[in-house]
Amino acid sequence: MGSRTVSELSFEQARRLATPQKLRRAIRSRHYTGPTAGLVPGYVQANLVVLPQELAEHFEQFCRRNAQACPLLEVTAPGDPHPRQSAPEADLRTDLPRYRVFRHGVQVAQALDISPWWREDLVAFLLGCSFTFERALVRAGLVPRHVELGCNVPMYRTNRPCQGAGPFQGPLVVSMRPYRPEQLEQVRQITACYPRMHGAPIHAGDPAALGIEDLARPDYGDPVPLREGEVPVFWACGVTPQAALEQVRCELAITHSPGCMFVTDWRDEEFYEPPA
């Protein structure tokens, strides 16, 4: 791949990379810079948040107090870009396809490599991602609408406040997938088995109960249609900490770009927790 350009590796070509290590090498060399949904199926993908050490303790408390929206998978040591539990040979500065860089709450860059911003006081947080339970839904024949349409899941700010920690406050953000009423119990049972990947839905039915005025206008992601007889089903969403970060306005924060996740070496089944 040494002579290829950044744009030469298409999504279909990336799908043929069979292991997380091969995909991360393609990302690190910038031969692949696109979304990660659907790549190396069976392996856990994670949301990324990077903050200065002075805010890390409060952010970790925020995640633990709002665990369904912000399920903590791993926290790195200050200045260490290597996720030693989930993928020891990986580098969080280079191994995600795209990043968002914020200064004082304002996005100042979308980057392919965050090495220029990396500092010895930065702490990285990896959070659980709904891709794991979505693959379980697909296996059960309950394909989420955004997967069917090949777009991003719609996400909405709600009227439910998160439990705050230090400067971190903000609304719960939810993702939405439409299903028929007779499918709801199976959907709930499947997703509840992945509590560290957002778990079961928090609400189904009237979006106004969550303060959502218009499903056709998501705050993040892409709108998807509800077909006749379907109801919207809502899950706690990993964008929740990004909404909190916007309010904190810390001097530096880095996150993954939507849909461009960190692919770990963990298998989905390692996070399967059947009900007792």
VOGU-3710 file (C-alpha; in Angstrom, 3 decimals, decimal comma):
1> mgsrtvsels> 0,000/0,000/0,000  3,024/2,273/0,119  2,336/4,027/-3,190  -1,423/4,451/-2,752  -3,040/7,805/-2,125  -5,364/8,652/0,765  -8,450/8,391/-1,416  -7,543/5,158/-3,183  -8,832/2,711/-0,572  -12,624/2,706/-0,933
11> feqarrlatp> -15,124/1,588/1,686  -15,618/-1,684/-0,203  -11,869/-2,276/-0,204  -11,700/-1,432/3,502  -14,408/-4,027/4,151  -12,009/-6,691/2,928  -9,529/-5,852/5,697  -10,293/-8,760/7,980  -8,696/-7,701/11,269  -8,650/-4,549/13,416
21> qklrrairsr> -4,864/-4,433/13,086  -5,026/-4,296/9,275  -7,718/-1,626/9,336  -5,824/0,510/11,849  -2,668/0,270/9,705  -4,661/1,486/6,686  -6,046/4,359/8,753  -2,653/5,253/10,245  -1,095/5,440/6,778  -4,103/7,524/5,638
31> hytgptaglv> -5,071/5,039/2,960  -8,517/4,953/4,551  -10,229/8,015/6,060  -13,911/7,104/5,906  -16,592/5,814/8,287  -16,010/2,613/10,248  -19,584/1,273/10,522  -19,686/-2,156/8,885  -15,913/-2,678/8,944  -14,278/-5,728/10,616
41> pgyvqanlvv> -17,628/-6,982/11,946  -17,544/-8,682/15,299  -15,043/-6,270/16,863  -15,998/-3,558/19,325  -15,762/0,041/18,145  -15,472/2,925/20,587  -16,171/6,635/20,923  -13,136/8,782/21,791  -12,863/11,812/24,078  -9,482/13,394/24,899
51> lpqelaehfe> -9,169/16,016/27,653  -6,497/17,710/29,780  -5,709/15,868/33,004  -7,156/18,676/35,139  -10,623/17,819/33,803  -10,208/14,054/33,566  -11,445/13,168/37,061  -14,634/15,190/36,661  -15,268/13,733/33,210  -14,779/10,193/34,490
61> qfcrrnaqac> -17,308/10,932/37,252  -19,717/12,310/34,645  -19,403/9,105/32,619  -19,922/6,866/35,642  -22,972/8,857/36,759  -24,482/8,624/33,272  -23,254/5,152/32,407  -25,956/4,215/29,905  -25,088/7,169/27,673  -21,358/7,215/28,490
71> pllevtapgd> -20,259/3,602/29,147  -16,564/3,745/30,023  -14,434/1,051/28,396  -10,923/2,363/29,020  -9,080/5,413/30,368  -5,435/5,974/29,425  -2,687/7,335/31,647  -1,860/11,041/31,153  0,236/11,547/28,028  -0,075/7,899/26,941
81> phprqsapea> -1,733/7,570/23,505  -1,771/3,763/23,594  -4,973/1,987/24,736  -3,183/-0,792/26,577  -6,316/-2,789/27,415  -8,325/-2,638/24,182  -5,543/-2,562/21,559  -2,018/-2,327/23,016  -0,227/-1,775/19,700  -2,611/0,986/18,591
91> dlrtdlpryr> -2,046/4,738/18,753  -5,045/6,946/19,493  -3,333/9,906/17,819  -3,393/8,306/14,376  -5,653/5,239/14,335  -9,085/6,843/13,920  -10,078/7,961/10,418  -11,058/11,488/11,434  -11,025/13,609/14,580  -12,654/16,828/15,760
101> vfrhgvqvaq> -10,492/19,344/17,639  -12,123/21,928/19,903  -10,718/25,059/21,510  -12,882/26,672/24,202  -15,923/24,730/22,966  -15,509/25,707/19,301  -14,426/23,210/16,653  -11,199/24,524/15,132  -10,148/21,545/13,017  -11,188/18,217/11,582
111> aldispwwre> -7,978/16,213/11,459  -6,646/12,878/10,201  -3,875/12,878/12,819  -3,938/14,621/16,212  -0,205/14,307/16,909  0,293/18,093/16,495  -2,145/18,688/19,378  -0,948/15,855/21,634  0,470/16,818/25,033  1,824/15,051/28,081
121> dlvafllgcs> -1,216/16,050/30,173  -3,871/14,589/27,853  -6,068/11,694/28,973  -8,054/9,592/26,475  -11,421/8,004/27,228  -12,917/5,185/25,147  -16,682/4,786/25,450  -18,992/1,994/24,326  -20,665/2,239/20,918  -24,052/1,051/19,627
131> ftferalvra> -22,463/-0,667/16,600  -22,158/-3,797/18,753  -25,864/-4,131/19,503  -26,736/-3,055/15,966  -24,862/-6,083/14,613  -26,894/-8,268/16,980  -30,095/-6,667/15,656  -28,992/-7,322/12,080  -28,328/-10,987/12,877  -31,891/-11,218/14,225
141> glvprhvelg> -33,331/-9,717/11,033  -34,093/-6,386/12,756  -31,913/-4,200/10,545  -31,830/-0,582/11,819  -33,178/1,866/9,256  -29,977/3,920/8,988  -27,997/0,722/8,324  -30,477/-0,197/5,609  -30,164/3,271/4,052  -26,385/3,588/4,499
151> cnvpmyrtnr> -26,491/6,826/6,482  -25,737/8,030/10,021  -28,184/7,270/12,844  -30,346/10,292/13,802  -29,533/11,750/17,217  -31,461/14,258/19,318  -30,905/16,399/22,393  -33,610/15,663/24,963  -35,226/17,493/27,858  -33,652/15,023/30,299
161> pcqgagpfqg> -30,638/16,488/32,113  -27,637/14,303/32,817  -26,327/14,008/36,350  -23,558/16,576/36,525  -19,972/16,234/37,735  -17,902/19,357/38,309  -18,178/21,523/35,190  -19,725/18,727/33,112  -23,480/19,232/32,699  -25,835/18,899/29,782
171> plvvsmrpyr> -28,774/17,096/28,207  -29,063/13,405/27,508  -28,630/12,783/23,774  -30,516/9,850/22,246  -30,301/7,919/18,989  -33,439/6,703/17,208  -34,307/3,553/15,244  -37,859/2,836/14,029  -39,551/-0,528/14,694  -43,050/-1,979/14,650
181> peqleqvrqi> -44,756/-2,378/18,054  -44,688/-6,168/17,812  -40,882/-6,034/17,397  -40,213/-3,901/20,483  -39,844/-6,682/23,043  -37,340/-8,591/20,899  -35,415/-5,367/20,220  -35,348/-4,611/23,943  -34,176/-8,121/24,870  -31,363/-8,116/22,295
191> tacyprmhga> -29,965/-4,683/23,134  -30,316/-5,166/26,910  -27,658/-7,885/26,646  -25,057/-5,187/25,834  -25,261/-2,785/28,820  -21,746/-1,420/28,144  -22,814/-0,552/24,587  -25,817/1,595/25,710  -28,079/-1,357/26,524  -31,874/-1,359/26,205
201> pihagdpaal> -33,944/1,541/24,829  -34,925/4,280/27,268  -38,171/5,195/25,460  -40,426/4,134/22,598  -43,258/6,151/21,113  -44,076/9,842/21,392  -40,866/11,870/20,874  -42,450/14,834/22,658  -42,020/12,921/25,931  -38,277/13,514/25,465
211> giedlarpdy> -38,721/17,104/24,333  -38,066/16,228/20,675  -40,166/18,430/18,420  -39,370/17,129/14,937  -37,899/13,722/14,092  -37,094/15,017/10,599  -34,616/17,496/12,086  -32,089/15,596/14,209  -29,466/17,567/16,126  -26,782/15,153/14,873
221> gdpvplrege> -26,670/12,522/12,138  -29,212/12,034/9,360  -33,016/11,856/9,409  -34,583/8,482/8,589  -38,210/7,816/7,640  -40,778/6,089/9,822  -42,876/3,725/7,740  -46,554/3,041/8,313  -47,163/1,266/11,588  -43,700/1,981/13,036
231> vpvfwacgvt> -42,833/3,839/16,222  -39,576/5,621/17,056  -37,376/3,804/19,571  -34,759/5,777/21,492  -31,448/4,736/23,078  -29,023/6,702/25,251  -26,299/7,916/22,887  -22,528/8,353/23,008  -22,808/11,911/21,667  -24,014/12,913/25,159
241> pqaaleqvrc> -20,460/13,723/26,388  -19,830/15,865/23,309  -22,899/17,932/24,219  -21,484/18,359/27,725  -18,089/19,369/26,310  -19,702/22,151/24,290  -20,867/23,727/27,534  -17,601/23,288/29,452  -15,603/25,164/26,788  -12,290/23,711/27,961
251> elaithspgc> -9,160/25,047/26,316  -8,589/21,804/24,384  -10,779/18,798/23,694  -10,551/16,165/20,972  -13,200/13,649/19,906  -13,782/11,213/17,081  -15,620/12,581/14,063  -19,179/11,152/13,875  -19,138/7,658/12,384  -15,323/7,445/12,455
261> mfvtdwrdee> -14,722/5,291/15,510  -11,765/3,562/17,131  -11,760/-0,153/16,254  -10,517/-2,223/19,202  -9,196/-5,783/19,446  -12,105/-6,758/21,719  -14,793/-9,041/20,321  -18,483/-8,175/20,609  -19,193/-11,387/22,512  -16,867/-10,268/25,318
271> fyeppa> -19,498/-7,638/26,166  -22,528/-9,917/25,894  -24,260/-10,080/29,282  -27,406/-12,251/29,231  -30,029/-11,477/31,876  -29,644/-13,372/35,128
//
